[in-house]
Amino acid sequence: MDLLADLRARGLIQDATDLEALRARLAAGPVTLYYGCDPTADSLHVGNLIGLLVLRRFQDAGHRPIALAGGATGMVGDPSGRSDERNLLDEGVLAANVEAIKAQMARVIHFGEGGALLVDNREWTGELRLLDFLRDVGKHATVNQMVARESVRARMESEQGISFTEFSYMLLQANDFLWLHDHLGCELQIGGSDQWGNILGGVDLIRRTRGVAVHALSWPLLTAPDGSKLGKTTGARVWLAPGRTSPYAFFQHWMNTDDRQVREHLAKFTLLGLGEVDEIAAAHAAAPEHRAGQRRLAREVTTIVHGAAAASAAEEAADALFGSGDVAALSPAALAALIGEVPASQVDAGAIEAGVDLVSLVAGTSLAPSKGEARRALEQGGLYVNGRRAEPGATVGPADLLHGAYLVLRRGKRRYHIVQPAPGP
C-alpha cells in the first residue's frame, strides 16, 4: 500500500489539490513538506498531534518533513474556526510558547542530521518590510478570493466582524509556503480541513509568482461520535504538555474513547500498521467490555507523547485504581503519577513515625469531613489502607508507607486519598 492509500485508509485525507499528481511526485523521489502550528499557547493539543503524526508517516516513508512553529503568524491570529478575535500575545510570551512546542514536536518527529527540519516563521517574517510584502505577496491575491474563504466569510457575517490583522493572516501563511519553497524546496503543505483555504492561498501564490505547481493535502477535523466538533471551546481539548494534561490524565483520555471510535483513533493516532489496527479493532468489537482496544490506544499514544516510562506508570496507576491492580504493589513512578489526579494531603512526618490513629488521619480529608464520619466508615468496613480493609482501632505507622513516601487511603470502591509525610524544615 502506497503512502496516500495508507493515509486514505486511516481517514486522513479530506481535500487534496491533485492526488494523482501528488502520488506520482511521491513515487519519483523524496518530497519536502511542511505542517505549521501557531504558538497561541505553551502547548500543542491532540488536534495538532494528527499533523505531527502525518509528518512522521511521510518521514518514515523517506520524505523530509518541516515542522513550522509560527512565531510570526501567532502574533496575528488565525481566524479559522473562530467566532471572535484572538488575544494578541507579546513577543516574550510567544518566544516561550515557541520553545515549548518545539520540544513537543521533537518527541514525534526525528530531527537532527539528515532528519526533519524545525523552523520559526519569524526568521523571514519578523523583519519583512510592509511595502515589500504588499508588492510581492498582496499584489497576487484578490480580495474577492480572500472574502470567499469560509473562515473569513463567517466572521464578516458575525456581529463582531473581522479585523484587518486577522484578515491578513492567510497572506502571511501563503508567504510561508513561498519562502519554504524558495529556500528549502518545499512542495507540499498539509493541515486540518479548517486550514484548507489558507493552504490553497500558498499554492496559488507559488503558481502565480514562480510558475510551478505545488501540492496541498488536508485531513478531517476531529469529531465526537455524533459528528459534533471537538475543541477547546467544548471543553474537550487535551494538551501534549504534561504540566497542562498529566500523562495519567492523558492516558485516561484515551481509555475513555467511545467504542465506536476505537478503530478510527488507532488508525489516526498511533504508528501501528493498518493490519494490526484492524486486528485490535476486531478483537475489541468481539469483547468491548474488556476495553482492550482503548488500553492499546492509550498505551501507544501516551508512549509517543510522553515516553514509555510515563505510559507504563500511567497504565499501572489506572489499573490499581480502576481495575484489578494491587495498590500496595504500585511503583514509585505510578504513585507519583497519581499526585494531582486524586485528592492528596501531607501530615507531619513525626506523627506517622510515632503511629497515628487512622480515624484522626482520615478526618478532614476528602474521605470524611469529621472524626465521627471517619469512625463510622471504619466501623462499617469502608476504609482501606494501601488496598487492605482496615479494622476498628487501626493505626498507621512508618511500615505502612509505600516506598517510604506514600499512603493510599480508600473509602468504598472508588474514593481515594493519598497522604504523604511532610518534608522537614
C-alpha positions in Angstrom: 0.0 0.0 0.0 1.4 3.4 -1.0 1.6 6.3 1.4 -1.5 8.1 0.1 -3.5 4.9 0.1 -2.4 4.3 3.7 -3.5 7.9 4.7 -6.8 7.4 2.9 -7.4 4.1 4.8 -6.7 5.9 8.1 -9.2 8.6 7.3 -6.5 11.2 7.0 -7.4 12.7 3.6 -10.3 15.1 3.1 -9.0 17.5 0.4 -6.1 17.5 -2.0 -5.1 19.7 -4.9 -4.4 16.7 -7.2 -4.0 13.3 -5.6 -2.8 11.5 -8.7 -0.2 14.2 -9.4 0.9 14.1 -5.8 1.1 10.3 -5.9 3.4 10.5 -9.0 5.6 13.1 -7.3 6.0 11.0 -4.2 6.9 8.0 -6.3 9.6 10.0 -8.1 11.6 10.7 -5.0 11.8 12.3 -1.6 9.4 15.3 -1.2 9.8 18.1 1.3 6.6 19.0 3.1 5.5 21.2 6.0 3.0 21.4 8.7 2.6 24.6 10.9 1.4 25.2 14.4 0.9 28.7 15.8 2.2 29.1 19.4 -1.0 30.6 20.8 -0.4 28.5 24.0 2.6 26.9 25.6 1.4 23.5 24.5 0.1 21.8 21.4 -3.0 19.6 21.7 -4.3 16.3 20.3 -5.6 18.0 17.2 -2.0 19.1 16.4 -0.9 15.6 17.2 -2.6 14.3 14.0 -0.5 16.8 11.9 2.7 15.8 13.6 2.0 12.1 13.1 1.2 12.7 9.4 4.6 14.4 9.1 6.1 11.3 10.9 4.3 9.0 8.4 5.8 10.9 5.5 9.2 10.8 7.2 9.0 7.1 7.7 8.3 6.7 4.0 11.5 8.5 3.1 10.3 12.1 2.7 11.6 15.3 4.5 9.2 17.0 6.9 9.4 20.6 8.1 7.7 21.4 11.4 6.9 25.1 11.5 6.4 27.0 14.7 4.5 30.1 13.8 6.2 32.7 15.9 5.1 35.4 13.4 1.7 34.2 12.4 1.0 33.6 16.1 1.3 37.3 16.7 -1.6 37.9 14.2 -4.0 35.1 15.0 -5.7 32.7 12.6 -9.5 33.5 12.2 -10.2 29.9 11.0 -12.7 28.1 13.3 -13.0 31.2 15.5 -16.1 33.2 16.3 -14.1 36.0 17.9 -10.8 37.7 17.7 -7.8 36.1 19.4 -6.0 37.9 22.1 -2.6 39.2 20.8 0.4 37.9 22.7 3.5 39.8 23.3 6.9 38.7 22.0 8.1 37.3 25.3 5.1 35.0 25.7 5.3 33.9 22.1 9.0 33.1 22.3 8.4 31.0 25.4 5.5 29.2 23.7 7.6 28.5 20.5 10.3 26.9 22.6 7.7 24.8 24.4 6.0 23.5 21.3 9.3 22.8 19.6 10.2 20.3 22.3 6.8 18.6 21.9 7.3 18.4 18.1 10.7 16.7 18.7 9.0 13.8 20.6 7.1 12.8 17.5 9.4 13.7 14.6 13.0 12.8 14.2 15.2 15.9 13.9 19.0 16.1 13.6 21.4 15.2 10.9 19.5 14.2 7.8 16.2 14.4 9.6 13.3 16.7 9.8 13.7 20.5 10.0 12.3 22.8 12.6 11.7 26.4 11.6 10.1 29.5 13.0 8.5 31.9 10.5 9.7 34.9 12.5 13.0 34.1 10.8 11.8 35.5 7.5 8.7 37.5 8.5 9.9 39.4 11.6 11.9 42.0 9.5 9.7 41.9 6.4 9.0 45.4 5.1 5.4 46.3 4.6 5.9 47.7 1.1 7.8 44.6 0.0 5.1 42.4 1.4 2.3 44.3 -0.4 4.2 44.2 -3.6 5.5 40.6 -3.5 2.5 38.9 -1.9 -0.5 41.2 -1.7 -0.3 42.0 -5.4 -1.0 38.4 -6.3 -4.1 37.9 -4.0 -7.5 39.3 -4.8 -9.8 40.5 -2.1 -12.6 38.5 -3.8 -10.7 35.3 -3.2 -9.9 36.2 0.4 -13.5 37.1 1.2 -14.8 33.9 -0.4 -12.9 31.8 2.2 -15.4 30.2 4.6 -13.5 31.3 7.7 -13.4 34.9 6.6 -17.0 35.0 5.3 -18.3 33.5 8.6 -16.5 36.2 10.6 -17.6 39.0 8.3 -21.2 37.9 8.8 -20.9 37.8 12.6 -21.7 40.6 14.9 -18.1 41.2 15.8 -16.7 41.1 12.3 -13.0 40.5 11.5 -10.1 42.9 11.9 -7.6 43.7 9.1 -5.0 42.0 11.3 -6.7 38.6 11.1 -7.8 39.2 7.5 -4.1 39.4 6.6 -3.3 36.0 8.2 -3.9 34.0 5.1 -1.4 36.1 3.1 1.3 35.6 5.8 0.7 31.8 5.7 0.8 31.9 1.9 4.2 33.7 2.2 5.4 31.0 4.5 4.8 28.3 1.8 6.5 30.6 -0.8 9.6 31.1 1.4 9.9 27.4 2.3 9.5 26.5 -1.4 12.2 29.0 -2.5 14.7 28.3 0.3 14.1 24.6 1.3 12.5 23.1 -1.8 9.1 22.6 -0.1 6.5 21.2 -2.4 3.6 20.1 -0.1 1.7 21.7 2.7 -0.5 19.7 5.0 -3.1 20.7 7.6 -6.5 20.2 9.0 -9.5 20.9 6.8 -10.1 24.2 8.6 -6.8 25.4 7.1 -7.7 24.4 3.5 -8.4 28.0 2.4 -5.2 29.3 3.8 -3.2 26.4 2.3 -4.7 27.0 -1.1 -3.6 30.6 -0.8 0.1 29.4 -0.7 -0.4 27.0 -3.6 -1.9 29.9 -5.7 0.8 32.3 -4.7 3.6 30.0 -5.8 1.8 29.3 -9.1 1.4 32.9 -9.8 4.9 34.1 -8.8 7.1 31.0 -9.7 5.0 29.4 -12.4 5.1 25.9 -10.8 2.5 23.6 -9.3 2.9 22.6 -5.7 0.7 20.3 -3.6 -1.7 20.5 -0.7 -3.5 17.9 1.5 -5.8 18.2 4.4 -7.5 15.8 6.8 -10.9 16.0 8.5 -11.2 17.7 11.9 -11.8 15.6 14.9 -15.4 15.0 15.8 -17.3 13.2 18.5 -19.3 10.0 17.6 -22.3 12.2 16.9 -20.4 14.3 14.4 -20.1 17.4 16.6 -16.7 19.2 16.5 -14.2 18.7 19.3 -12.2 21.6 20.6 -11.2 23.9 23.4 -14.5 25.7 23.3 -16.3 22.5 24.1 -14.0 21.7 27.0 -12.6 18.7 25.1 -9.0 20.0 24.5 -6.3 17.6 25.7 -2.8 19.1 25.8 0.5 17.5 25.0 2.4 19.3 27.8 2.5 17.2 31.0 2.0 20.4 33.0 -1.3 21.0 31.3 -2.6 17.5 30.9 -0.7 15.0 33.0 0.5 11.7 31.5 -2.1 9.9 33.7 -4.9 12.2 32.6 -3.7 11.8 29.0 -3.8 8.0 29.3 -7.3 8.2 30.8 -8.5 10.4 28.0 -7.8 7.6 25.5 -9.1 5.0 27.9 -12.4 6.9 27.7 -12.6 6.6 23.9 -16.1 5.7 22.7 -16.2 2.1 21.4 -17.4 3.5 18.1 -14.2 5.4 17.6 -11.6 2.9 18.8 -10.6 1.8 15.2 -10.6 5.4 14.0 -8.3 6.6 16.8 -6.0 3.6 16.5 -5.6 4.4 12.8 -5.1 8.2 13.2 -3.2 8.5 16.5 -0.8 5.5 16.5 2.0 4.3 14.3 0.7 0.8 14.2 0.3 -0.8 10.8 -3.3 -1.0 9.5 -3.3 -4.8 9.6 -2.6 -4.6 13.4 -5.1 -1.8 13.8 -7.8 -3.9 12.2 -6.9 -7.0 14.4 -7.1 -4.9 17.6 -10.4 -3.3 16.5 -11.9 -6.7 15.6 -10.8 -8.2 19.0 -12.2 -5.2 20.8 -15.5 -5.4 18.9 -15.9 -9.0 19.9 -15.5 -8.2 23.7 -15.8 -4.4 24.2 -16.3 -4.9 27.9 -12.6 -5.8 28.3 -11.7 -2.4 26.8 -8.6 -3.9 25.2 -8.8 -1.5 22.3 -8.9 1.5 24.5 -6.0 0.2 26.5 -3.8 -0.4 23.5 -4.7 3.0 22.1 -3.9 4.7 25.4 -0.6 2.9 25.7 0.5 3.7 22.2 -0.4 7.4 22.1 0.9 8.1 25.6 4.2 6.4 24.7 4.5 8.6 21.6 3.8 11.9 23.5 5.3 11.2 27.0 7.6 8.2 26.6 7.4 4.5 27.5 8.2 5.1 31.2 5.4 7.6 31.7 2.9 5.5 29.8 3.8 2.4 31.9 3.4 4.4 35.1 0.0 5.8 34.0 -1.3 2.4 33.0 -0.1 0.9 36.3 -1.8 3.6 38.3 -5.0 3.3 36.3 -5.1 -0.4 36.8 -4.7 -0.1 40.5 -7.4 2.5 40.9 -10.0 1.3 38.4 -9.0 -2.3 37.6 -7.8 -5.3 39.4 -4.3 -4.0 40.2 -2.7 -4.1 43.6 -2.3 -0.6 45.1 0.4 -1.9 47.5 2.5 -3.1 44.5 2.5 0.3 42.8 5.9 1.6 41.7 7.2 5.0 42.9 6.6 6.3 39.4 2.9 5.1 39.4 2.3 6.6 42.8 3.9 9.9 41.7 1.6 9.9 38.7 -1.4 9.9 40.9 -0.4 13.0 42.9 -2.6 15.7 41.5 -5.0 13.2 40.0 -6.7 12.1 43.2 -7.0 14.2 46.4 -3.8 14.3 48.4 -2.5 15.9 51.6 0.5 15.9 53.8 0.9 15.1 57.5 3.7 15.7 60.0 6.3 13.0 59.5 6.8 12.8 63.2 3.1 11.8 63.7 3.5 8.9 61.3 6.8 7.9 62.9 5.0 7.7 66.3 1.9 6.0 64.8 -1.3 7.9 64.1 -4.8 6.8 64.7 -6.5 6.1 61.3 -9.7 7.9 62.3 -7.7 11.1 63.1 -5.7 10.7 59.8 -8.8 10.3 57.7 -10.9 13.1 59.4 -10.7 16.3 57.4 -9.5 14.7 54.2 -11.6 14.2 51.1 -12.8 10.9 52.5 -14.5 12.2 55.7 -15.2 15.7 57.0 -15.1 14.8 60.6 -13.8 12.1 63.1 -17.4 10.9 63.6 -17.9 10.2 60.0 -14.4 8.6 59.7 -15.1 6.4 62.7 -18.5 5.2 61.2 -16.8 4.4 57.9 -14.1 2.4 59.7 -16.7 0.5 61.8 -18.7 -0.3 58.7 -15.6 -1.8 57.0 -15.5 1.0 54.4 -11.9 2.3 54.9 -8.8 0.8 53.2 -5.1 1.4 53.7 -3.0 0.5 50.7 -5.7 -1.7 49.4 -6.3 -3.6 52.6 -9.5 -3.2 54.6 -8.8 -1.5 58.0 -10.2 -2.7 61.3 -11.6 -0.5 64.1 -8.8 0.9 66.2 -6.3 0.8 63.4 -3.2 3.0 63.4 -0.8 3.9 60.7 3.0 3.9 61.1 6.2 4.1 59.1 5.8 0.5 57.9 2.6 1.4 56.1 4.3 3.9 53.9 4.7 2.7 50.3 8.3 3.3 49.3 8.6 5.3 52.5 6.7 8.1 51.0 3.0 7.3 50.2 -0.1 6.1 52.0 -3.1 5.3 49.8 -6.4 5.6 51.6 -9.7 4.5 50.1 -13.3 4.8 51.2 -15.7 2.4 49.5 -14.8 1.3 45.9 -13.6 4.4 44.2 -12.9 7.2 46.6 -9.1 7.7 47.0 -6.9 10.0 49.0 -3.1 9.9 49.1 -1.2 11.0 52.3 2.5 11.9 52.3 4.8 12.8 55.2 5.5 16.5 55.1 9.2 17.3 54.4 11.2 18.5 57.3 12.3 22.1 57.7 
